[in-house]
Amino acid sequence: MSRILGPIRQLGFVVPDIEDAMRHWSEVMGVGPFFYNPRVPIAEYTFEGSRYEPHNSVALANSGYVQVELIQCRNDVPSCYREFVEAGNWGLQHTAYWTEEYDRDLALMEAEGFRVKMSGQVGENGRFAYFDREAHPGTCIELSEVKGPKGRMFDMIRDAAQGWDGRDRVRPFPDLTKI
């Protein structure tokens, strides 16, 4: 995918306990600070063409250029994350590619034979799609739009990680309407 979409920008881990995972990643791995949202507001969420109301907790931090995303499902809504857990997995669930040209890159993925399995939107210009073909067993590809507020938030998270001194390891998600 890097030949089509550029470098991998995010590694997404599905975890059973997000608070414990943030503690491990920050204290053991030295990654942080984490920006935590206990209930991500996802608009237009679909899985296999049907609409649902997911309740997912998410924490984001950077390790250099790569963002680490921790995800905990809080309800039983169908999702790629839920399928991953039901298959007996925890850990790396997806690799994400970021784009400011979402429609163009979505069309490129579809031309390569990928089909959108899960999609939605977080904030303005924050569309995302997970594809049905797994790049590695249990691990799928996400295309994430990062222009506008979501892109500025991701820049802020990356900047906060540079020179992070280990303090304030968990911080609240910024309000996307104010960035």
N, C-alpha and C positions, 0 to 999 in steps of 0.2 A: 503494500500500500504506500510506502514512503515514496516510491517512484511516481505515484499519482498525486498524493496529498501532502507530501513533505514529511518532516520528521514527526515521530511520535511525541506528543506533548503532555500526555497524561496517562498514568497507570491507575486503573480503578480496582479497588479491593473491596469485596463484599465481606463484612465481618459480623460476628454474632453479638459483639458488645463494642459499640463505637467509642465509648469513654475509655475502656481498657485498651482499645487499639490506638487511640490518640496518645495515651500514656506510653505505650510501648514504642510507637514511632518517634515520639519526642525524646523520651528518656534513654532508650536503648539505641535507636538509630540516629538520633541527633537531628531529626527532621522537624521543622516547625518555623514559626508558630502555625497552629491549625486554626482556621476560621470555620466555625461550627454553626450549622443550621439544624435544629432539631426537627423541623418539618419544612422541607423545601416546597415552595409553592410552584407546582408544575401545572401549566395550562395546556389544554389541547392534548392531554396524554392519551395515547392509544397503544394497545398491544394486540398484534395480529388483527388489526383493523377495528377492534372494539374499544370503546371509551371506558375509562376507569378513573377512580380518585385514589392515587397512591399516597401513602404516608411513608416517606423515606427521610432518614436523618443522614446528613452529609457533612464531612469535614474535609477541608482542602488545605494543603501546604505544598511548598516547593522544596525540591532537592535540586539545586542548580536550575537548569532549564526545564526539568521535568516536574510536573505537578503530580502529587499523590492525592488520590481521592479515596476516602473511606466511606462506605455506604452500609447502612443498616436498614433493612426493611422493617417497618413497624406495623404493617397490616398484610393481609393475604392477597392483595391485588396481584393478578398475573403480571409478570415482568420477566425480563432476561435475568435479573438478579434472583428472583424467586426460583426460576428454573435451575439456575446454577446451584443454589442451596439444596433444592429438592434432589438434585443429582448426587448429593453427598459432598459438595465442594464448599470450601471457604478460601479466600485469598484472591489472587489476581483473576478478575472476571472480564475486564476489557482493557483495550488500548484505545486511546482517543487521539484523533487528528483534529486540529483546530483550523477553522477557515473564516475568512471574511467574505468569501464568495460561496455561500451555502448552496444556493440553487444550482450553480455551475458544478460544484463538487459532488452534490447529490446525484446529478445527471451522469457525471463521470462514473460514479460507483455503480449506478444502475446499468450503465453501458457495459461494465465489467461483469455483470451478472449478479450483483448483490441486490437483495430485496430488503426493504425496510421492515423490521419486525416490531420495533418499539420506537416511539417518537413522542415529542412534546416540546414545550418551550418554557424557559425560565427567564422571566423578564423580557424586555424589549430586545429584539435581535439576539435572542438566546435559544434558537431552535437546536434540537439535537435529534439524531437518528442512530439506532443500533441496528446492525444488519444480521440477517439470518444465517449467513455462512460464517462459521467459526474459523478464525485464523489459526487456532490451536485448540485441541479439544477442551471445551469449557470456557474458552476465551473468545470474545467477539470484538468487533470493531465498532467504535462510535465515531460519528462525524459531529462536531460541535461548533456551532456558530459563535464567534467571539468578537463581533464588532459591537459598538455601543457600550452600554453599562456592564454587561457580562465581561467583555474584553478588558474594560478598565479595572473591574474587580480582579480579574486574573493577573493583570499587571501589578496591582497593589499587593496581592498575595505573594507574587514572586519577589517584589521589592522588599517586603517584610522579612523574607527568608534570608536575604543577603545580610550577613553579619549578625544574624540572630544570636542573642546571648543566652538563650535557654529560659529566659523569664517570660511570664505571661504566655504559657504554651498553648492555651486555648482562648480564642477570642471570638466574639460574636460575628456572624456574617454581616457585612455592610448592607444597608438598604439600597437595593439596585436602583430605586427611583431617585436616589440622591447622589449617585456617582456619575 
